[in-house]
Every structure is written in C-alpha cells, then in structure tokens.
C-alpha cells in the first residue's frame, strides 16, 4: 500500500495475543491480480533457483553467495544505475539494505561478487574518496540470461510487452 507521500504504508494489523491460526484458503481475500502476481513470483523463484544451481555447477562461482535475495538486489541495482549513467557507490548501495543487512554484510557480498568477476570497484576521478561499483562483461552475459528468464516467466504468466510508444498499463518502463 502507498500513502500520499509515495512511501510504503503497512496495514494496521494488531499482533494477536493468542497463538496464530492458519488462514483457511477459502477465506483469503487476495484478488485475481494479487494471486497472479503471487504465481509469477513463485515461478520466478523456481526458475532462479535452477539458474543458480547451474551457475554454481558450471564453476562460474566458487561458492553460492551468502543470500540469494541480497545478491540479486545488489547485481540489479549496480547494473541499473550503471545503465542509467549514474554508477552507484558502496555507501549508496548499503542504504538499500539498511533495514535488514549491515554495511559489513553488503561489503562481503560486494567482495564475493568482485572475486567472481561480476563487478569491479573504480575510484571516482572527481572525488577519490568515492568508490563506484561497476558491472563487468561477465555480469552482463549472466544478467542477460537472467533477464531473459524473467521475461519468459512473465510472458508465461500473461504479462504483455508493447513498444515504448504504447501506453499499455502493463508495460514496464524505466524511470531512470
């Protein structure tokens, strides 16, 4: 849910004083769109898990990353910001995780990704105190496979793509 100031607002659900009881499937209030998004997420998680198993088995990475969720977010943020012409610094990246991971955890992920050849650190030529995180050719190649899988999963679940001139409400756009 979003409030007027475009911030995420959680529904006011009081903590139960008694032991929680599972929800009966027939009592669910999720609508058709919410159920479709849930199905899409599950299909994507399944595909992503298989993709990661193949990446690890192929020897691209010496070991699986500590948290798939955090690693996926880091790779997506680094790639998107770079493509937008605004490379991200380590400090900026850490702000995305401040509610559920420490800056040290983000640093360990970045080090793992650097070791795997997915990203490089480069000093900002205008301010030598800032270090940019930049994608590598290896990340782009793997990212393309990853994104094609996501597009295929979305298409399999009814997402419709249109050209940039279209105004279809299902069309993804890049605000950057």
VEXLO-136810 format. One record per residue (C-alpha): residue number from 0; residue in three letters; y, x, z. Coordinates in steps of 0.05 Angstrom, whole numbers. Each point is the difference from the previous one (the first is absolute). Example, Ala and Ser with C-alpha at 12.3 -4.5 7.8 and 13.67 -1.06 7.14 Angstrom:
<rs>
+------+------+--------+--------+--------+
: resi : resn :      y :      x :      z :
+------+------+--------+--------+--------+
:    0 :  ALA :    -90 :    246 :    156 :
:    1 :  SER :     69 :     27 :    -13 :
+------+------+--------+--------+--------+
</rs>
This chain:
<rs>
+------+------+--------+--------+--------+
: resi : resn :      y :      x :      z :
+------+------+--------+--------+--------+
:    0 :  UNK :      0 :      0 :      0 :
:    1 :  UNK :     71 :     24 :    -14 :
:    2 :  UNK :     63 :    -17 :     38 :
:    3 :  UNK :     70 :     -6 :    -28 :
:    4 :  UNK :     13 :     74 :      7 :
:    5 :  UNK :    -62 :     15 :    -43 :
:    6 :  UNK :    -39 :     31 :     58 :
:    7 :  UNK :    -71 :    -19 :     15 :
:    8 :  UNK :     -3 :    -54 :     53 :
:    9 :  UNK :    -66 :    -14 :     34 :
:   10 :  UNK :    -18 :    -71 :     21 :
:   11 :  UNK :      7 :    -16 :     74 :
:   12 :  UNK :    -72 :     -2 :     22 :
:   13 :  UNK :     -8 :      2 :     75 :
:   14 :  UNK :    -55 :     43 :     27 :
:   15 :  UNK :    -57 :    -43 :     25 :
:   16 :  UNK :    -15 :      5 :     75 :
:   17 :  UNK :    -73 :    -16 :    -15 :
:   18 :  UNK :    -52 :     36 :    -41 :
:   19 :  UNK :     16 :     -9 :    -75 :
:   20 :  UNK :    -46 :    -46 :    -39 :
:   21 :  UNK :    -15 :     12 :    -73 :
:   22 :  UNK :     33 :    -46 :    -50 :
:   23 :  UNK :    -44 :    -50 :    -36 :
:   24 :  UNK :      4 :     13 :    -75 :
:   25 :  UNK :     16 :    -73 :    -13 :
:   26 :  UNK :     60 :      4 :     48 :
:   27 :  UNK :     33 :     56 :    -39 :
:   28 :  UNK :     70 :    -17 :    -24 :
:   29 :  UNK :      2 :     54 :    -55 :
:   30 :  UNK :     22 :    -30 :    -66 :
:   31 :  UNK :    -30 :     15 :    -68 :
:   32 :  UNK :     49 :     57 :    -14 :
:   33 :  UNK :    -12 :     33 :     67 :
:   34 :  UNK :    -76 :     -5 :    -11 :
:   35 :  UNK :      8 :     31 :    -69 :
:   36 :  UNK :     40 :     58 :     27 :
:   37 :  UNK :    -52 :     11 :     54 :
:   38 :  UNK :    -55 :      1 :    -53 :
:   39 :  UNK :     40 :     49 :    -41 :
:   40 :  UNK :      9 :     45 :     61 :
:   41 :  UNK :    -74 :      0 :     15 :
:   42 :  UNK :    -18 :     15 :    -72 :
:   43 :  UNK :     51 :     57 :     -1 :
:   44 :  UNK :    -27 :     29 :     66 :
:   45 :  UNK :    -70 :     -2 :    -29 :
:   46 :  UNK :     22 :     36 :    -64 :
:   47 :  UNK :     41 :     51 :     40 :
:   48 :  UNK :    -59 :     16 :     46 :
:   49 :  UNK :    -44 :     14 :    -61 :
:   50 :  UNK :     55 :     42 :    -32 :
:   51 :  UNK :      7 :     42 :     63 :
:   52 :  UNK :    -75 :     11 :      4 :
:   53 :  UNK :      1 :     26 :    -72 :
:   54 :  UNK :     60 :     45 :     12 :
:   55 :  UNK :    -33 :     32 :     61 :
:   56 :  UNK :    -68 :      6 :    -35 :
:   57 :  UNK :     33 :     33 :    -61 :
:   58 :  UNK :     28 :     56 :     43 :
:   59 :  UNK :     74 :    -16 :    -14 :
:   60 :  UNK :     11 :     -2 :     75 :
:   61 :  UNK :    -37 :     42 :     50 :
:   62 :  UNK :     -2 :    -57 :     49 :
:   63 :  UNK :     24 :    -72 :      3 :
:   64 :  UNK :     70 :     -8 :     25 :
:   65 :  UNK :     10 :    -20 :     73 :
:   66 :  UNK :     23 :    -71 :    -15 :
:   67 :  UNK :     -8 :    -31 :    -68 :
:   68 :  UNK :     55 :    -50 :     14 :
:   69 :  UNK :     51 :     54 :     20 :
:   70 :  UNK :    -21 :     46 :    -57 :
:   71 :  UNK :      6 :    -55 :    -52 :
:   72 :  UNK :     69 :    -18 :     26 :
:   73 :  UNK :     23 :     73 :      0 :
:   74 :  UNK :    -24 :     11 :    -71 :
:   75 :  UNK :     32 :    -64 :    -25 :
:   76 :  UNK :     67 :     14 :     34 :
:   77 :  UNK :      3 :     72 :    -25 :
:   78 :  UNK :    -17 :    -20 :    -72 :
:   79 :  UNK :     47 :    -61 :     -1 :
:   80 :  UNK :     59 :     37 :     28 :
:   81 :  UNK :    -11 :     58 :    -48 :
:   82 :  UNK :     -5 :    -47 :    -60 :
:   83 :  UNK :     64 :    -34 :     24 :
:   84 :  UNK :     36 :     67 :     -2 :
:   85 :  UNK :      8 :      3 :     75 :
:   86 :  UNK :    -53 :     47 :     29 :
:   87 :  UNK :    -17 :    -14 :     72 :
:   88 :  UNK :      5 :     49 :     57 :
:   89 :  UNK :    -52 :      7 :     55 :
:   90 :  UNK :     48 :    -28 :     51 :
:   91 :  UNK :     15 :    -62 :    -44 :
:   92 :  UNK :    -75 :    -10 :    -12 :
:   93 :  UNK :    -14 :      1 :     75 :
:   94 :  UNK :     48 :    -59 :     10 :
:   95 :  UNK :    -49 :    -45 :    -38 :
:   96 :  UNK :    -53 :     14 :     53 :
:   97 :  UNK :     41 :      2 :     64 :
:   98 :  UNK :    -31 :    -63 :     28 :
:   99 :  UNK :    -72 :     21 :     -7 :
:  100 :  UNK :     -5 :     76 :    -11 :
:  101 :  UNK :     36 :     60 :     27 :
:  102 :  UNK :     39 :     50 :    -43 :
:  103 :  UNK :    -56 :     50 :     17 :
:  104 :  UNK :    -52 :    -47 :    -30 :
:  105 :  UNK :     41 :     -7 :    -63 :
:  106 :  UNK :      6 :     76 :     -2 :
:  107 :  UNK :    -75 :      8 :      4 :
:  108 :  UNK :     -9 :    -49 :    -58 :
:  109 :  UNK :     52 :     37 :    -41 :
:  110 :  UNK :    -35 :     66 :     14 :
:  111 :  UNK :    -67 :    -29 :    -21 :
:  112 :  UNK :     30 :    -27 :    -64 :
:  113 :  UNK :     34 :     66 :    -15 :
:  114 :  UNK :    -66 :     36 :     12 :
:  115 :  UNK :    -35 :    -48 :    -48 :
:  116 :  UNK :     53 :     14 :    -53 :
:  117 :  UNK :     29 :    -71 :      0 :
:  118 :  UNK :     71 :     18 :     22 :
:  119 :  UNK :     44 :     61 :      7 :
:  120 :  UNK :     58 :     14 :     47 :
:  121 :  UNK :     64 :     25 :    -32 :
:  122 :  UNK :     65 :     20 :     33 :
:  123 :  UNK :     61 :    -41 :    -20 :
:  124 :  UNK :     44 :     48 :    -39 :
:  125 :  UNK :     63 :    -35 :     27 :
:  126 :  UNK :    -22 :      1 :     73 :
:  127 :  UNK :    -53 :     52 :     18 :
:  128 :  UNK :    -15 :    -36 :     65 :
:  129 :  UNK :    -30 :    -59 :    -39 :
:  130 :  UNK :    -71 :      4 :    -28 :
:  131 :  UNK :    -19 :    -49 :    -56 :
:  132 :  UNK :    -71 :    -25 :     -8 :
:  133 :  UNK :    -16 :     -2 :    -75 :
:  134 :  UNK :    -62 :    -25 :    -37 :
:  135 :  UNK :    -43 :     47 :    -42 :
:  136 :  UNK :    -36 :    -10 :    -66 :
:  137 :  UNK :    -63 :    -11 :     41 :
:  138 :  UNK :     32 :    -57 :     38 :
:  139 :  UNK :     25 :    -32 :    -64 :
:  140 :  UNK :    -69 :      3 :    -31 :
:  141 :  UNK :    -34 :    -29 :     61 :
:  142 :  UNK :     58 :    -49 :     11 :
:  143 :  UNK :     -8 :    -26 :    -71 :
:  144 :  UNK :    -73 :    -15 :     12 :
:  145 :  UNK :     18 :    -32 :     67 :
:  146 :  UNK :     55 :    -43 :    -31 :
:  147 :  UNK :    -43 :    -21 :    -59 :
:  148 :  UNK :    -53 :    -24 :     50 :
:  149 :  UNK :     53 :    -39 :     38 :
:  150 :  UNK :     26 :    -32 :    -65 :
:  151 :  UNK :    -71 :    -18 :    -20 :
:  152 :  UNK :    -13 :    -30 :     69 :
:  153 :  UNK :     65 :    -40 :     -4 :
:  154 :  UNK :    -17 :    -25 :    -70 :
:  155 :  UNK :    -70 :    -20 :     22 :
:  156 :  UNK :     34 :    -43 :     53 :
:  157 :  UNK :     48 :    -36 :    -46 :
:  158 :  UNK :     62 :     44 :      4 :
:  159 :  UNK :     38 :     -6 :    -66 :
:  160 :  UNK :     41 :     57 :    -28 :
:  161 :  UNK :     58 :    -12 :    -47 :
:  162 :  UNK :     49 :     46 :    -35 :
:  163 :  UNK :     64 :     22 :     35 :
:  164 :  UNK :     41 :    -53 :    -35 :
:  165 :  UNK :    -42 :    -56 :     30 :
:  166 :  UNK :     20 :    -37 :     62 :
:  167 :  UNK :    -70 :    -19 :     23 :
:  168 :  UNK :      2 :     -5 :     76 :
:  169 :  UNK :    -67 :     37 :      2 :
:  170 :  UNK :     28 :     60 :    -37 :
:  171 :  UNK :      5 :     62 :     42 :
:  172 :  UNK :     65 :     38 :     -4 :
:  173 :  UNK :     24 :     67 :     25 :
:  174 :  UNK :     66 :     -8 :     37 :
:  175 :  UNK :      9 :     75 :      4 :
+------+------+--------+--------+--------+
</rs>
